[in-house]
Amino acid sequence: ARIVGGSKTGINEYPMMAGMVDAIEQIIYCGATIINNKQVITAASCLFNANVRKVRVVVGEHDVSR
């Protein structure tokens, strides 16, 4: 999916953001918010029918298009 009409963010402008990653496909498919050093919160639809053993969380990345 592409964001239309969005603007680039500064490096570390949103340090609370994380990405939900499919460990097999190696793609970010949902966003999440960091709650503490061991927990994030995301939408229920991001994990509905998901194999949680294949879900990873990525933090600290700014440009994931590379």
PyMOL Python script that loads the backbone (N, CA, C, O; Angstrom):
from pymol import cmd

cmd.read_pdbstr("""\
ATOM      1  N   ALA A   1       0.845  -1.184   0.000  1.00  0.00           N
ATOM      2  CA  ALA A   1       0.000   0.000   0.000  1.00  0.00           C
ATOM      3  C   ALA A   1       0.887   1.244   0.000  1.00  0.00           C
ATOM      4  O   ALA A   1       1.966   1.253   0.593  1.00  0.00           O
ATOM      5  N   ARG A   2       0.427   2.260  -0.656  1.00  0.00           N
ATOM      6  CA  ARG A   2       1.158   3.522  -0.701  1.00  0.00           C
ATOM      7  C   ARG A   2       0.359   4.588   0.019  1.00  0.00           C
ATOM      8  O   ARG A   2      -0.872   4.575   0.013  1.00  0.00           O
ATOM      9  N   ILE A   3       1.066   5.498   0.631  1.00  0.00           N
ATOM     10  CA  ILE A   3       0.426   6.653   1.246  1.00  0.00           C
ATOM     11  C   ILE A   3       0.420   7.771   0.218  1.00  0.00           C
ATOM     12  O   ILE A   3       1.466   8.137  -0.317  1.00  0.00           O
ATOM     13  N   VAL A   4      -0.752   8.309  -0.055  1.00  0.00           N
ATOM     14  CA  VAL A   4      -0.905   9.365  -1.050  1.00  0.00           C
ATOM     15  C   VAL A   4      -1.025  10.697  -0.326  1.00  0.00           C
ATOM     16  O   VAL A   4      -1.846  10.849   0.577  1.00  0.00           O
ATOM     17  N   GLY A   5      -0.209  11.653  -0.723  1.00  0.00           N
ATOM     18  CA  GLY A   5      -0.288  12.992  -0.133  1.00  0.00           C
ATOM     19  C   GLY A   5       0.385  13.102   1.225  1.00  0.00           C
ATOM     20  O   GLY A   5       0.222  14.113   1.908  1.00  0.00           O
ATOM     21  N   GLY A   6       1.135  12.089   1.632  1.00  0.00           N
ATOM     22  CA  GLY A   6       1.835  12.129   2.916  1.00  0.00           C
ATOM     23  C   GLY A   6       3.111  12.943   2.817  1.00  0.00           C
ATOM     24  O   GLY A   6       3.477  13.423   1.744  1.00  0.00           O
ATOM     25  N   SER A   7       3.770  13.088   3.926  1.00  0.00           N
ATOM     26  CA  SER A   7       5.046  13.802   3.931  1.00  0.00           C
ATOM     27  C   SER A   7       6.088  12.974   4.683  1.00  0.00           C
ATOM     28  O   SER A   7       5.754  12.190   5.571  1.00  0.00           O
ATOM     29  N   LYS A   8       7.339  13.162   4.316  1.00  0.00           N
ATOM     30  CA  LYS A   8       8.417  12.438   4.964  1.00  0.00           C
ATOM     31  C   LYS A   8       8.565  12.914   6.400  1.00  0.00           C
ATOM     32  O   LYS A   8       8.298  14.073   6.717  1.00  0.00           O
ATOM     33  N   THR A   9       8.992  12.009   7.253  1.00  0.00           N
ATOM     34  CA  THR A   9       9.220  12.362   8.645  1.00  0.00           C
ATOM     35  C   THR A   9      10.709  12.486   8.909  1.00  0.00           C
ATOM     36  O   THR A   9      11.535  11.938   8.179  1.00  0.00           O
ATOM     37  N   GLY A  10      11.030  13.206   9.948  1.00  0.00           N
ATOM     38  CA  GLY A  10      12.421  13.328  10.353  1.00  0.00           C
ATOM     39  C   GLY A  10      12.872  12.049  11.046  1.00  0.00           C
ATOM     40  O   GLY A  10      12.055  11.299  11.582  1.00  0.00           O
ATOM     41  N   ILE A  11      14.171  11.811  11.031  1.00  0.00           N
ATOM     42  CA  ILE A  11      14.713  10.633  11.705  1.00  0.00           C
ATOM     43  C   ILE A  11      14.383  10.726  13.188  1.00  0.00           C
ATOM     44  O   ILE A  11      14.636  11.744  13.831  1.00  0.00           O
ATOM     45  N   ASN A  12      13.817   9.656  13.717  1.00  0.00           N
ATOM     46  CA  ASN A  12      13.419   9.535  15.125  1.00  0.00           C
ATOM     47  C   ASN A  12      12.343  10.545  15.531  1.00  0.00           C
ATOM     48  O   ASN A  12      12.230  10.891  16.707  1.00  0.00           O
ATOM     49  N   GLU A  13      11.555  11.018  14.562  1.00  0.00           N
ATOM     50  CA  GLU A  13      10.471  11.950  14.870  1.00  0.00           C
ATOM     51  C   GLU A  13       9.344  11.249  15.633  1.00  0.00           C
ATOM     52  O   GLU A  13       8.644  11.882  16.423  1.00  0.00           O
ATOM     53  N   TYR A  14       9.168   9.953  15.401  1.00  0.00           N
ATOM     54  CA  TYR A  14       8.135   9.169  16.075  1.00  0.00           C
ATOM     55  C   TYR A  14       8.777   7.947  16.721  1.00  0.00           C
ATOM     56  O   TYR A  14       8.596   6.832  16.234  1.00  0.00           O
ATOM     57  N   PRO A  15       9.519   8.132  17.801  1.00  0.00           N
ATOM     58  CA  PRO A  15      10.271   7.020  18.407  1.00  0.00           C
ATOM     59  C   PRO A  15       9.387   5.960  19.040  1.00  0.00           C
ATOM     60  O   PRO A  15       9.864   4.873  19.366  1.00  0.00           O
ATOM     61  N   MET A  16       8.107   6.257  19.218  1.00  0.00           N
ATOM     62  CA  MET A  16       7.197   5.282  19.828  1.00  0.00           C
ATOM     63  C   MET A  16       6.640   4.282  18.813  1.00  0.00           C
ATOM     64  O   MET A  16       5.920   3.359  19.196  1.00  0.00           O
ATOM     65  N   MET A  17       6.956   4.446  17.540  1.00  0.00           N
ATOM     66  CA  MET A  17       6.405   3.587  16.498  1.00  0.00           C
ATOM     67  C   MET A  17       7.209   2.293  16.337  1.00  0.00           C
ATOM     68  O   MET A  17       8.429   2.269  16.496  1.00  0.00           O
ATOM     69  N   ALA A  18       6.492   1.241  16.019  1.00  0.00           N
ATOM     70  CA  ALA A  18       7.098  -0.059  15.728  1.00  0.00           C
ATOM     71  C   ALA A  18       6.360  -0.639  14.527  1.00  0.00           C
ATOM     72  O   ALA A  18       5.302  -0.143  14.141  1.00  0.00           O
ATOM     73  N   GLY A  19       6.910  -1.667  13.953  1.00  0.00           N
ATOM     74  CA  GLY A  19       6.267  -2.335  12.825  1.00  0.00           C
ATOM     75  C   GLY A  19       6.105  -3.813  13.106  1.00  0.00           C
ATOM     76  O   GLY A  19       6.998  -4.447  13.668  1.00  0.00           O
ATOM     77  N   MET A  20       4.961  -4.366  12.717  1.00  0.00           N
ATOM     78  CA  MET A  20       4.713  -5.798  12.834  1.00  0.00           C
ATOM     79  C   MET A  20       5.229  -6.437  11.548  1.00  0.00           C
ATOM     80  O   MET A  20       4.833  -6.044  10.451  1.00  0.00           O
ATOM     81  N   VAL A  21       6.106  -7.415  11.685  1.00  0.00           N
ATOM     82  CA  VAL A  21       6.783  -8.017  10.540  1.00  0.00           C
ATOM     83  C   VAL A  21       6.409  -9.479  10.402  1.00  0.00           C
ATOM     84  O   VAL A  21       6.411 -10.229  11.378  1.00  0.00           O
ATOM     85  N   ASP A  22       6.086  -9.879   9.180  1.00  0.00           N
ATOM     86  CA  ASP A  22       5.914 -11.291   8.857  1.00  0.00           C
ATOM     87  C   ASP A  22       7.319 -11.866   8.715  1.00  0.00           C
ATOM     88  O   ASP A  22       8.054 -11.487   7.804  1.00  0.00           O
ATOM     89  N   ALA A  23       7.693 -12.772   9.604  1.00  0.00           N
ATOM     90  CA  ALA A  23       9.060 -13.289   9.641  1.00  0.00           C
ATOM     91  C   ALA A  23       9.409 -14.108   8.401  1.00  0.00           C
ATOM     92  O   ALA A  23      10.586 -14.224   8.060  1.00  0.00           O
ATOM     93  N   ILE A  24       8.427 -14.672   7.727  1.00  0.00           N
ATOM     94  CA  ILE A  24       8.683 -15.456   6.521  1.00  0.00           C
ATOM     95  C   ILE A  24       8.825 -14.536   5.314  1.00  0.00           C
ATOM     96  O   ILE A  24       9.804 -14.621   4.573  1.00  0.00           O
ATOM     97  N   GLU A  25       7.846 -13.658   5.120  1.00  0.00           N
ATOM     98  CA  GLU A  25       7.831 -12.746   3.968  1.00  0.00           C
ATOM     99  C   GLU A  25       8.802 -11.575   4.137  1.00  0.00           C
ATOM    100  O   GLU A  25       9.189 -10.941   3.155  1.00  0.00           O
ATOM    101  N   GLN A  26       9.193 -11.291   5.380  1.00  0.00           N
ATOM    102  CA  GLN A  26      10.078 -10.168   5.696  1.00  0.00           C
ATOM    103  C   GLN A  26       9.489  -8.830   5.255  1.00  0.00           C
ATOM    104  O   GLN A  26      10.183  -7.991   4.681  1.00  0.00           O
ATOM    105  N   ILE A  27       8.190  -8.644   5.535  1.00  0.00           N
ATOM    106  CA  ILE A  27       7.523  -7.379   5.208  1.00  0.00           C
ATOM    107  C   ILE A  27       6.813  -6.843   6.443  1.00  0.00           C
ATOM    108  O   ILE A  27       6.304  -7.606   7.265  1.00  0.00           O
ATOM    109  N   ILE A  28       6.787  -5.526   6.561  1.00  0.00           N
ATOM    110  CA  ILE A  28       6.013  -4.885   7.618  1.00  0.00           C
ATOM    111  C   ILE A  28       4.580  -4.802   7.125  1.00  0.00           C
ATOM    112  O   ILE A  28       4.315  -4.236   6.065  1.00  0.00           O
ATOM    113  N   TYR A  29       3.664  -5.360   7.886  1.00  0.00           N
ATOM    114  CA  TYR A  29       2.273  -5.385   7.446  1.00  0.00           C
ATOM    115  C   TYR A  29       1.342  -4.595   8.346  1.00  0.00           C
ATOM    116  O   TYR A  29       0.182  -4.389   7.987  1.00  0.00           O
ATOM    117  N   CYS A  30       1.804  -4.151   9.492  1.00  0.00           N
ATOM    118  CA  CYS A  30       0.997  -3.336  10.401  1.00  0.00           C
ATOM    119  C   CYS A  30       1.901  -2.474  11.254  1.00  0.00           C
ATOM    120  O   CYS A  30       3.082  -2.775  11.432  1.00  0.00           O
ATOM    121  N   GLY A  31       1.347  -1.416  11.771  1.00  0.00           N
ATOM    122  CA  GLY A  31       2.072  -0.576  12.713  1.00  0.00           C
ATOM    123  C   GLY A  31       1.737  -0.973  14.136  1.00  0.00           C
ATOM    124  O   GLY A  31       0.774  -1.700  14.382  1.00  0.00           O
ATOM    125  N   ALA A  32       2.531  -0.494  15.061  1.00  0.00           N
ATOM    126  CA  ALA A  32       2.312  -0.732  16.481  1.00  0.00           C
ATOM    127  C   ALA A  32       2.903   0.445  17.253  1.00  0.00           C
ATOM    128  O   ALA A  32       3.697   1.218  16.716  1.00  0.00           O
ATOM    129  N   THR A  33       2.508   0.568  18.512  1.00  0.00           N
ATOM    130  CA  THR A  33       3.042   1.606  19.385  1.00  0.00           C
ATOM    131  C   THR A  33       3.757   0.936  20.546  1.00  0.00           C
ATOM    132  O   THR A  33       3.231   0.011  21.166  1.00  0.00           O
ATOM    133  N   ILE A  34       4.957   1.410  20.830  1.00  0.00           N
ATOM    134  CA  ILE A  34       5.737   0.848  21.932  1.00  0.00           C
ATOM    135  C   ILE A  34       5.109   1.272  23.255  1.00  0.00           C
ATOM    136  O   ILE A  34       4.870   2.456  23.491  1.00  0.00           O
ATOM    137  N   ILE A  35       4.844   0.290  24.111  1.00  0.00           N
ATOM    138  CA  ILE A  35       4.297   0.548  25.447  1.00  0.00           C
ATOM    139  C   ILE A  35       5.434   0.597  26.477  1.00  0.00           C
ATOM    140  O   ILE A  35       5.495   1.513  27.296  1.00  0.00           O
ATOM    141  N   ASN A  36       6.321  -0.384  26.429  1.00  0.00           N
ATOM    142  CA  ASN A  36       7.506  -0.417  27.290  1.00  0.00           C
ATOM    143  C   ASN A  36       8.568  -1.251  26.579  1.00  0.00           C
ATOM    144  O   ASN A  36       8.411  -1.563  25.399  1.00  0.00           O
ATOM    145  N   ASN A  37       9.636  -1.615  27.267  1.00  0.00           N
ATOM    146  CA  ASN A  37      10.728  -2.306  26.573  1.00  0.00           C
ATOM    147  C   ASN A  37      10.421  -3.750  26.203  1.00  0.00           C
ATOM    148  O   ASN A  37      11.254  -4.406  25.579  1.00  0.00           O
ATOM    149  N   LYS A  38       9.243  -4.267  26.570  1.00  0.00           N
ATOM    150  CA  LYS A  38       8.880  -5.635  26.210  1.00  0.00           C
ATOM    151  C   LYS A  38       7.506  -5.756  25.555  1.00  0.00           C
ATOM    152  O   LYS A  38       7.108  -6.856  25.171  1.00  0.00           O
ATOM    153  N   GLN A  39       6.774  -4.648  25.419  1.00  0.00           N
ATOM    154  CA  GLN A  39       5.415  -4.725  24.895  1.00  0.00           C
ATOM    155  C   GLN A  39       5.123  -3.632  23.876  1.00  0.00           C
ATOM    156  O   GLN A  39       5.592  -2.499  23.985  1.00  0.00           O
ATOM    157  N   VAL A  40       4.321  -4.019  22.873  1.00  0.00           N
ATOM    158  CA  VAL A  40       3.760  -3.060  21.919  1.00  0.00           C
ATOM    159  C   VAL A  40       2.267  -3.305  21.857  1.00  0.00           C
ATOM    160  O   VAL A  40       1.783  -4.362  22.262  1.00  0.00           O
ATOM    161  N   ILE A  41       1.543  -2.328  21.350  1.00  0.00           N
ATOM    162  CA  ILE A  41       0.105  -2.496  21.144  1.00  0.00           C
ATOM    163  C   ILE A  41      -0.182  -2.251  19.670  1.00  0.00           C
ATOM    164  O   ILE A  41       0.387  -1.345  19.061  1.00  0.00           O
ATOM    165  N   THR A  42      -1.063  -3.058  19.101  1.00  0.00           N
ATOM    166  CA  THR A  42      -1.436  -2.944  17.694  1.00  0.00           C
ATOM    167  C   THR A  42      -2.923  -3.247  17.575  1.00  0.00           C
ATOM    168  O   THR A  42      -3.566  -3.611  18.559  1.00  0.00           O
ATOM    169  N   ALA A  43      -3.461  -3.098  16.390  1.00  0.00           N
ATOM    170  CA  ALA A  43      -4.874  -3.406  16.161  1.00  0.00           C
ATOM    171  C   ALA A  43      -5.094  -4.915  16.178  1.00  0.00           C
ATOM    172  O   ALA A  43      -4.229  -5.679  15.749  1.00  0.00           O
ATOM    173  N   ALA A  44      -6.242  -5.336  16.669  1.00  0.00           N
ATOM    174  CA  ALA A  44      -6.575  -6.755  16.713  1.00  0.00           C
ATOM    175  C   ALA A  44      -6.546  -7.374  15.315  1.00  0.00           C
ATOM    176  O   ALA A  44      -6.181  -8.539  15.158  1.00  0.00           O
ATOM    177  N   SER A  45      -6.925  -6.607  14.316  1.00  0.00           N
ATOM    178  CA  SER A  45      -6.945  -7.137  12.946  1.00  0.00           C
ATOM    179  C   SER A  45      -5.542  -7.506  12.456  1.00  0.00           C
ATOM    180  O   SER A  45      -5.401  -8.302  11.528  1.00  0.00           O
ATOM    181  N   CYS A  46      -4.513  -6.937  13.068  1.00  0.00           N
ATOM    182  CA  CYS A  46      -3.138  -7.267  12.667  1.00  0.00           C
ATOM    183  C   CYS A  46      -2.724  -8.669  13.101  1.00  0.00           C
ATOM    184  O   CYS A  46      -1.810  -9.256  12.522  1.00  0.00           O
ATOM    185  N   LEU A  47      -3.386  -9.200  14.107  1.00  0.00           N
ATOM    186  CA  LEU A  47      -3.030 -10.529  14.621  1.00  0.00           C
ATOM    187  C   LEU A  47      -4.131 -11.562  14.445  1.00  0.00           C
ATOM    188  O   LEU A  47      -3.949 -12.730  14.787  1.00  0.00           O
ATOM    189  N   PHE A  48      -5.274 -11.139  13.914  1.00  0.00           N
ATOM    190  CA  PHE A  48      -6.382 -12.066  13.703  1.00  0.00           C
ATOM    191  C   PHE A  48      -5.957 -13.142  12.716  1.00  0.00           C
ATOM    192  O   PHE A  48      -5.537 -12.835  11.600  1.00  0.00           O
ATOM    193  N   ASN A  49      -6.064 -14.386  13.117  1.00  0.00           N
ATOM    194  CA  ASN A  49      -5.663 -15.553  12.309  1.00  0.00           C
ATOM    195  C   ASN A  49      -4.169 -15.602  12.004  1.00  0.00           C
ATOM    196  O   ASN A  49      -3.751 -16.343  11.115  1.00  0.00           O
ATOM    197  N   ALA A  50      -3.370 -14.840  12.714  1.00  0.00           N
ATOM    198  CA  ALA A  50      -1.920 -14.843  12.475  1.00  0.00           C
ATOM    199  C   ALA A  50      -1.271 -15.975  13.267  1.00  0.00           C
ATOM    200  O   ALA A  50      -1.718 -16.320  14.361  1.00  0.00           O
ATOM    201  N   ASN A  51      -0.226 -16.535  12.707  1.00  0.00           N
ATOM    202  CA  ASN A  51       0.601 -17.490  13.430  1.00  0.00           C
ATOM    203  C   ASN A  51       1.605 -16.654  14.225  1.00  0.00           C
ATOM    204  O   ASN A  51       2.580 -16.156  13.663  1.00  0.00           O
ATOM    205  N   VAL A  52       1.372 -16.501  15.519  1.00  0.00           N
ATOM    206  CA  VAL A  52       2.187 -15.592  16.321  1.00  0.00           C
ATOM    207  C   VAL A  52       3.646 -16.038  16.418  1.00  0.00           C
ATOM    208  O   VAL A  52       4.506 -15.246  16.801  1.00  0.00           O
ATOM    209  N   ARG A  53       3.926 -17.262  16.085  1.00  0.00           N
ATOM    210  CA  ARG A  53       5.320 -17.711  16.063  1.00  0.00           C
ATOM    211  C   ARG A  53       6.074 -17.132  14.866  1.00  0.00           C
ATOM    212  O   ARG A  53       7.302 -17.189  14.818  1.00  0.00           O
ATOM    213  N   LYS A  54       5.344 -16.577  13.906  1.00  0.00           N
ATOM    214  CA  LYS A  54       5.969 -16.016  12.711  1.00  0.00           C
ATOM    215  C   LYS A  54       5.868 -14.495  12.664  1.00  0.00           C
ATOM    216  O   LYS A  54       6.128 -13.880  11.630  1.00  0.00           O
ATOM    217  N   VAL A  55       5.491 -13.898  13.786  1.00  0.00           N
ATOM    218  CA  VAL A  55       5.361 -12.445  13.871  1.00  0.00           C
ATOM    219  C   VAL A  55       6.560 -11.889  14.627  1.00  0.00           C
ATOM    220  O   VAL A  55       6.936 -12.403  15.681  1.00  0.00           O
ATOM    221  N   ARG A  56       7.150 -10.845  14.087  1.00  0.00           N
ATOM    222  CA  ARG A  56       8.264 -10.154  14.727  1.00  0.00           C
ATOM    223  C   ARG A  56       7.908  -8.670  14.814  1.00  0.00           C
ATOM    224  O   ARG A  56       7.013  -8.189  14.118  1.00  0.00           O
ATOM    225  N   VAL A  57       8.616  -7.966  15.671  1.00  0.00           N
ATOM    226  CA  VAL A  57       8.419  -6.526  15.822  1.00  0.00           C
ATOM    227  C   VAL A  57       9.738  -5.844  15.507  1.00  0.00           C
ATOM    228  O   VAL A  57      10.792  -6.253  15.994  1.00  0.00           O
ATOM    229  N   VAL A  58       9.673  -4.808  14.694  1.00  0.00           N
ATOM    230  CA  VAL A  58      10.869  -4.034  14.359  1.00  0.00           C
ATOM    231  C   VAL A  58      10.704  -2.630  14.947  1.00  0.00           C
ATOM    232  O   VAL A  58       9.641  -2.019  14.838  1.00  0.00           O
ATOM    233  N   VAL A  59      11.764  -2.139  15.567  1.00  0.00           N
ATOM    234  CA  VAL A  59      11.773  -0.780  16.126  1.00  0.00           C
ATOM    235  C   VAL A  59      13.064  -0.088  15.714  1.00  0.00           C
ATOM    236  O   VAL A  59      14.060  -0.747  15.415  1.00  0.00           O
ATOM    237  N   GLY A  60      13.046   1.224  15.698  1.00  0.00           N
ATOM    238  CA  GLY A  60      14.257   1.990  15.430  1.00  0.00           C
ATOM    239  C   GLY A  60      14.635   2.125  13.967  1.00  0.00           C
ATOM    240  O   GLY A  60      15.691   2.679  13.660  1.00  0.00           O
ATOM    241  N   GLU A  61      13.819   1.644  13.070  1.00  0.00           N
ATOM    242  CA  GLU A  61      14.101   1.786  11.634  1.00  0.00           C
ATOM    243  C   GLU A  61      13.398   3.033  11.119  1.00  0.00           C
ATOM    244  O   GLU A  61      12.244   3.289  11.461  1.00  0.00           O
ATOM    245  N   HIS A  62      14.086   3.794  10.309  1.00  0.00           N
ATOM    246  CA  HIS A  62      13.458   4.999   9.748  1.00  0.00           C
ATOM    247  C   HIS A  62      13.012   4.787   8.306  1.00  0.00           C
ATOM    248  O   HIS A  62      11.881   5.117   7.952  1.00  0.00           O
ATOM    249  N   ASP A  63      13.879   4.248   7.489  1.00  0.00           N
ATOM    250  CA  ASP A  63      13.557   4.056   6.072  1.00  0.00           C
ATOM    251  C   ASP A  63      13.495   2.559   5.785  1.00  0.00           C
ATOM    252  O   ASP A  63      14.524   1.923   5.557  1.00  0.00           O
ATOM    253  N   VAL A  64      12.302   2.007   5.798  1.00  0.00           N
ATOM    254  CA  VAL A  64      12.149   0.564   5.560  1.00  0.00           C
ATOM    255  C   VAL A  64      11.965   0.243   4.086  1.00  0.00           C
ATOM    256  O   VAL A  64      11.738  -0.913   3.727  1.00  0.00           O
ATOM    257  N   SER A  65      12.061   1.250   3.232  1.00  0.00           N
ATOM    258  CA  SER A  65      11.913   1.008   1.791  1.00  0.00           C
ATOM    259  C   SER A  65      13.214   0.524   1.162  1.00  0.00           C
ATOM    260  O   SER A  65      13.209   0.109   0.003  1.00  0.00           O
ATOM    261  N   ARG A  66      14.318   0.563   1.885  1.00  0.00           N
ATOM    262  CA  ARG A  66      15.616   0.159   1.340  1.00  0.00           C
ATOM    263  C   ARG A  66      15.759  -1.331   1.350  1.00  0.00           C
ATOM    264  O   ARG A  66      16.789  -1.855   0.928  1.00  0.00           O
TER     265      ARG A  66
END
""", "prot")
cmd.dss("prot")
cmd.show_as("cartoon", "prot")
cmd.util.cbc("prot")
cmd.orient("prot")
